[in-house]
Amino acid sequence: MPECSSRRRVRGVTAALTALSFLGAAALTGCTGGSSATTKGAARPQSPSPSPVRVWDVSPASIAAVGDSITRGFDACSVFADCPEVSWATGTDDGVNSLAVRLLGASKAPSHSWNHAVSGARMAQLPEQMALAAVEKPDLVTVMIGANDACRDSVRLMTPVADFRASFEASMRQLRGAAPKSQVYVSSVPDLKRLWSTGRGNALGKQIWKLGICRSMLGDADDMGTAAVARRDAVQERVVAYNEVLRDVCAKDLRCRYDGGAVFDYRFTGKQLSQWDWFHPGRDGQARLAEIAYRNVTAVGPPA
């Protein structure tokens, strides 16, 4: 083989190796002249998933109410008796102007609303009420429950927060199984400590309290000793925890709206409490609850 040809082949191989080395370095650095090169198989930035859209109709055409004595109008008309006609949710009393009347009109409210609330009910009984409400497949279900879970004969007997949560979640599943498109409006549990503070100024009311109404909060109403104060504070803390559960569970359902603590924050006056027990809402108090509910149900967005 001639020497010149051999030298030419060597120089050619060297040049090829040099070129390959340069290309490899460029591939590793990933850029030349400001261009952005991506190595094969490299992960690309992912766009954030869109947030689920909450669904809410501000003009429901039918309403079912579930809950406890407040929604039944207990002690609003006579002592130790339900008075559903003054219920904030489904009542027909002109002075209350219930949520059903405000949304559906006075003529349609009686035939397009149902009250499944039960005086004395606790959260553990809500799944059964939800099952009854789901039968009508209402556009809106109102929920106000939890006061009786805190209003027990002693602090020790109050419903544990975990049990309260489990029962509320079961209630929502019960409704969704039969009425997946029903909206749910959840009222916060009232501030029981503030009700005690307001009602204790009435001597007759305190005598009624001695018959056994909400002993955990109202028992020994004038006792301001350390133990009594601690007992009332424990009930207050439990109510706050219940409201956090209502908010959290409701937030997971795209057709549920919590009142943002509006009922808990509302300062009932003596005029708005039952003249029979000075604890439950009277007619005027029921009207205030109806106003709060109507404002939140018809708002474009949920309460802050």
C-alpha positions, -999 to +999 in steps of 0.1 A: +000+000+000+015+034-010+026+055+020+006+086+009-026+067+007-020+053+042-014+088+056-046+101+039-066+073+056-052+081+090-059+118+087-095+110+076-101+087+105-087+113+129-110+140+115-140+118+118-132+110+154-128+147+161-162+155+146-179+128+166-163+140+198-176+176+191-211+163+184-212+143+216-201+173+237-228+194+221-254+168+228-244+166+265-245+204+270-279+205+253-275+240+237-256+258+210-261+294+201-290+299+225-312+271+211-329+248+236-323+211+228-341+183+248-325+150+252-346+120+241-369+108+268-365+138+291-396+148+311-415+178+300-432+202+324-468+192+330-496+217+329-516+219+362-548+200+362-579+223+361-597+226+394-631+208+395-660+232+388-685+236+417-721+234+406-747+256+421-782+267+410-794+299+429-830+291+420-839+256+432-874+245+425-879+220+454-864+218+489-861+190+515-850+199+551-831+176+575-818+183+609-830+187+645-854+207+667-844+241+652-856+231+618-888+216+634-895+250+650-894+234+685-906+257+713-913+285+689-951+284+692-958+265+725-938+249+752-920+216+744-938+212+711-927+213+674-941+240+652-929+232+617-951+260+602-925+285+615-895+265+604-868+287+588-863+261+560-898+249+550-923+268+571-954+286+558-958+313+584-960+348+569-939+363+597-910+339+591-909+340+553-890+307+552-864+298+527-889+277+508-914+306+506-886+330+494-874+306+467-905+289+456-933+313+464-960+309+490-983+289+467-957+263+457-938+260+489-962+236+506-962+211+477-925+214+468-909+212+502-905+185+528-893+187+564-876+155+576-859+170+606-865+154+640-864+172+674-835+158+695-817+142+665-780+139+665-756+135+636-758+097+639-795+099+628-788+121+598-782+092+573-817+080+578-831+115+573-810+119+541-824+087+528-859+101+532-850+134+516-834+116+486-867+099+478-881+133+466-849+140+446-851+177+457-831+204+440-819+215+474-814+198+507-809+220+538-789+206+567-788+220+603-777+195+629-750+191+655-764+211+685-777+179+702-743+162+697-729+189+721-760+193+742-757+162+764-761+156+801-723+159+805-693+168+785-682+132+786-712+122+766-707+146+737-703+130+703-666+124+695-655+146+665-644+115+646-678+099+649-695+132+639-674+132+608-681+096+599-718+101+602-718+132+581-698+115+554-722+086+555-751+110+552-736+126+521-730+092+506-766+082+514-779+112+495-756+109+466-765+073+460-801+082+453-800+119+444-766+127+429-777+161+415-793+175+447-776+206+461-768+206+498-768+238+519-752+232+553-758+256+582-732+259+609-741+248+645-752+278+665-730+293+692-744+275+723-723+295+747-736+328+734-771+315+737-764+306+773-751+341+779-781+357+763-808+334+778-795+334+814-808+369+818-843+356+819-855+341+852-883+320+836-860+306+809-835+294+835-863+276+853-871+258+821-834+250+816-835+231+849-859+206+833-830+192+813-823+213+782-787+211+771-772+204+805-737+203+793-740+241+785-770+253+804-767+233+837-761+255+868-765+286+845-753+311+871-723+291+883-692+310+873-668+287+892-637+272+875-653+238+868-685+253+853-665+277+831-643+248+819-673+227+811-689+255+790-656+261+772-653+224+764-688+225+748-678+256+729-646+239+716-666+209+705-691+230+686-662+248+668-648+213+659-681+202+646-684+232+623-649+225+609-661+190+600-692+204+583-670+228+563-644+202+553-668+174+543-690+198+524-660+212+505-654+178+490-688+177+473-691+199+442-728+204+449-725+214+486-723+249+501-714+256+538-727+288+553-692+300+562-701+300+599-729+325+595-753+309+619-726+303+645-716+340+642-752+353+644-759+371+677-794+362+687-811+386+710-837+379+737-864+390+712-853+363+688-853+334+713-882+312+723-903+328+750-908+293+764-872+282+769-850+312+759-827+289+740-843+277+708-851+304+681-886+318+683-905+331+653-883+361+650-852+339+653-865+315+627-870+345+604-834+355+609-822+320+600-843+321+569-827+354+559-792+340+564-800+309+543-816+328+515-787+352+512-762+323+510-782+300+487-788+328+462-753+342+463-732+338+431-704+322+451-701+305+485-695+325+517-659+334+523 
